[in-house]
Amino acid sequence: MRLSCMSLVPHVESSQLRAFWHDRIVADFRNFRFTWAGFARWAGIVVAAFLIAAVIALYFLDWNQMRGPVSRYASHRLGRPASIEGDLKVDLFRRRPHVSVGDLFIGNPSWAPQPQAARIARADVEFRLWPALFGHLVLPLVALEQPDVRVLRAADGRSTWDGGRDNEGWKLPPIQRFLVRDGHLEIEDAVRRLKFVGTISSREEAGGGSAAFQLAGEGTLNANKFSADVHGGPLINVDQSVPYAFQADIRSGPTHVVVDGQIAHPFHLDQFGARVSASGQTLSELYYLTGVTLPGTAPYRLNGSLKRDGALYSVTDLSGTVGSSDLHGYLTVDVGQAVPNLSGHLSSRVLNFDDLGPLLRGGKTVAEAGAYLLPDVTLHTERLRQINGEVDYDADAIRSRDFPLRGLSTHISVQGGVMRLKPLAFSFSAGKLSGTLSIDARKDVPVTSVDARVTDIHIEHFIKSADKPLSGIVEARAQLQGSGNSVHKVASSANGLFTAVVPQGAMKKSLAEWAGVNVLSALGLSLAGDQSGTALHCAVMHFGAKDGVLASRQILLDTDPTRIDGHGTVNLKDETMNITLQGKPKHFQFLHLNAPITMSGKLASPSLGVDSKPILAQGAIGAGLGLLTPFAAILAFIDPGLAKDANCAGLLADAKGQGAPVKDSAVNKAQAARPAR
C-alpha cells in the first residue's frame, strides 16, 4: 500500500506542472499583441541561430561526403555527366575562400561516341568573399593540373562545347592568376574535317616587375604543323572597366596569322577588337582556322581590323594583295544563326586576270591542277552548305595578256547550299560578257549551270598581230549544265546549247580565197602581199552539247568570193576537237582544189591541216579524164562557182530564236543589204 501511494506522487506533480505551463502559455497568447520591434527581434534571433548552425555545420562538414550531391547538381546544370572522383576540399573561413577538387571528370552528351569531355587531375580556385556576397565573382587564382580536354563536333553541326546553344562568346569572371600545367587538348571536327592534338600551358613570368599571361600550344591542323603563342599583359591588377591587351601568333603550314588586340571587358570574350595580319598560299586554307568558307586563290597577304560584338564578327579596313591583284573592302560574319551568314563588299583597283585561274583550280598551281586545260582539282563545294552570304565584288581595271578586258563586277550569293553569281559581268574595251553562274551543292554531287552572253565583242581586238585577217562584232550565248566537283568533271558532263554569230564583218581577201582553195587567186594575192579585204556577210556557229561533247548543228561563214560550211565536234572529256571546213566558191575558178580544211587535236594546241582524201579523189578523176585527152584532165580542177549566198537574215533570226543576243537591227540590216539569191 505504501508503494502504491508513493508511485502516485510523481504523477500528481507532473499533472500539476503541465497544467501550470498550459495556463501560462494560454495567458501569454491571450495577452499577445503584434509589434514590428518584436517581430524584428525574433526574426533576427531565428536568422542568427540559422547562420550559427550553418557555420558550425560547414566548419565541421566532411566535404568528401558531399561529392555525390555536388556531382549530381553539376550534372544537372551541365546537361552531361560530371563527377568528383578525388578529394573535395573547401575552406570557406578565410578572406579568399579556397576550393580544391581532385580528379574532376566531365562527360560528353549522350550522342557523342567518346564518353570523356574533360578530366582534370586537380583544380584549385580562390574567390574573393566580399564581392561574391554581392553577386560579383572575382577569382584571384585558377590553377589546373594536367587538364585533358577533348572537343568534338559531329557532321550534323552538334558540338560538345556549346550544349546546342548559339555561338555565344564566353563570359568568364576576372582571373588574376591563371595557371595550367601539362594541359592536353584534342579537337576532332567533322564539319571542318580537322583534327588537332596539342599541349597547353599557362605560366606567369616576371617582366618589368609584374606577372604576365602566356599560352602556348602546338600540334597538327589539317595535316599541317600547327602552333599558337598567345600572351597578354599582367593579370594581377586586372580591371573589368579597362580593356585588356593581348597578342597572338598562329601558324598552320604556310598560313600565318598575327593578332594584336584588346578585350573590351577582360574575360568577356564576346567583345574584342584587334588588328589582324594574315598570309598564306590560298584563302581557302583559312577555313580550317575560322570555319568561314572562302575560295581558293593565289598566295595572299592581307590585313584589317577585326571586331567581335557577341555573335557578330566584322573585318573593316581590309587591304592587301591576292596574287598580284590588290584587294580592299569589308566583311561581316554573323555566327549566331544555325548557319553563319557572311556579307560585305570587296573591290580591286587593278585585277590581274591570271589571278582568277586559282579560283577554278581551288588554289592549286597549274602543275597541281593536272594535265587538262580545264582543271580537274576537287573543289570543296560541300562547304557551301555551311555558310550563307551576300558579297559584292568589282574591279576597276583588269590586267590581261590575252583579252582586252577593262572591268569586272559580280554579286555572289550563297543560300541553302546554292551559290549564284548574278550578275557576272566582264567589260571589254568594246562589248561585254555577262550572265549567271550557279552551283547547287545541296547534294553530294554538285550541279553547275552557266548562262553567259557575249554582246558587241570585236573579233579584231582578240588578234594580237598587227595584220587583222578578220574583223566584226560577235554575239554569242552559252547555256550549259553539268555535274561534278571540278571544272573538268562539270565540262565532261555538260548538256545544253552554244550559239555564236557575226552579223557583219570583214575578212582578208586572200584568206577567203584560201578557204575556198582557189589556188591561183589565193597564191597570187599572197605573193603580191595584198592586204585588201572582202565582206563577211555573216557567220553562224551552233553547237548542241550532250554528255560533254559539243556537236555542230551548223557552221557557216559567208563572204563575197566563198561560202564556207563546216561540221565537227568538240569533246570536253578528253579536250580534243575535230572540225572540218569546206569552202565553196561563188565565182568561176580555173584551178580549184577540193581540199577541206581541218582543225584537230588538243584544245590547248590544235593543229590546222588539209583533208587529202578529197584531193586524191579529185586527182583520180583528173587522171581518168586525162586518158581521153590531156586537156580533159583540167576539167576536174575547174569549179563553175555555183555556191549561193547564204540567207544571212534568216540565219540571224534563227540564231536569235536559239538564244543568241542578236539585235533586230542586225537582222533587218542583213535582210536589206543582201537578200538571199
Secondary structure, DSSP 4 states (H G I P E B T S, - for coil): -HHHHHHHHHHHHHHHHHHHHHHHHHHHHHT----HHHHHHHHHHHHHHHHHHHHHHHHH--GGGGHHHHHHHHHHHHTS-EEE-S-EEEE-SSSS-EEEEEEEEEEPPTT-SSSEEEEEEEEEEE--HHHHHTT---BSEEEEEEEEEEEEE-TTS-BTTTTT---PPPBPPPBS-EEEEEEEEEEEETTTTEEEEEEEEEEEEEETTEEEEEEEEEEEETTEEEEEEEEES--TT--TTS-EEEEEEEEETTEEEEEEEEESSTTBTTEEEEEEEEEES-GGGGHHHH-------S-EEEEEEEEEETTEEEEEEEEEEETTEEEEEEEEEE-SSSS-EEEEEEEEEEEEGGGGHHHHHTT--TTTT-SSSS--PPP-GGGGGG-EEEEEEEEEEEE-SSS-EEEEEEEEEEETTEEEEEEEEEEESS-EEEEEEEEE-SSSS-EEEEEEEEEEEEGGGG--SSS-SEEEEEEEEEEEEEESSSHHHHHHT-EEEEEEEESSEEEEHHHHHHHTTBHHHHHHHHHTT---EEEEEEEEEEEEEETTEEEEEEEEEEESSEEEEEEEEEETTTTEEEEEEEEEESS-BSSB----EEEEEETTS-EEEE-HHHHHHHHHHHHHHHHH-GGGGGGGG-B---PPPP-HHHHHHHHHHTT----HHHHHHHHHH----
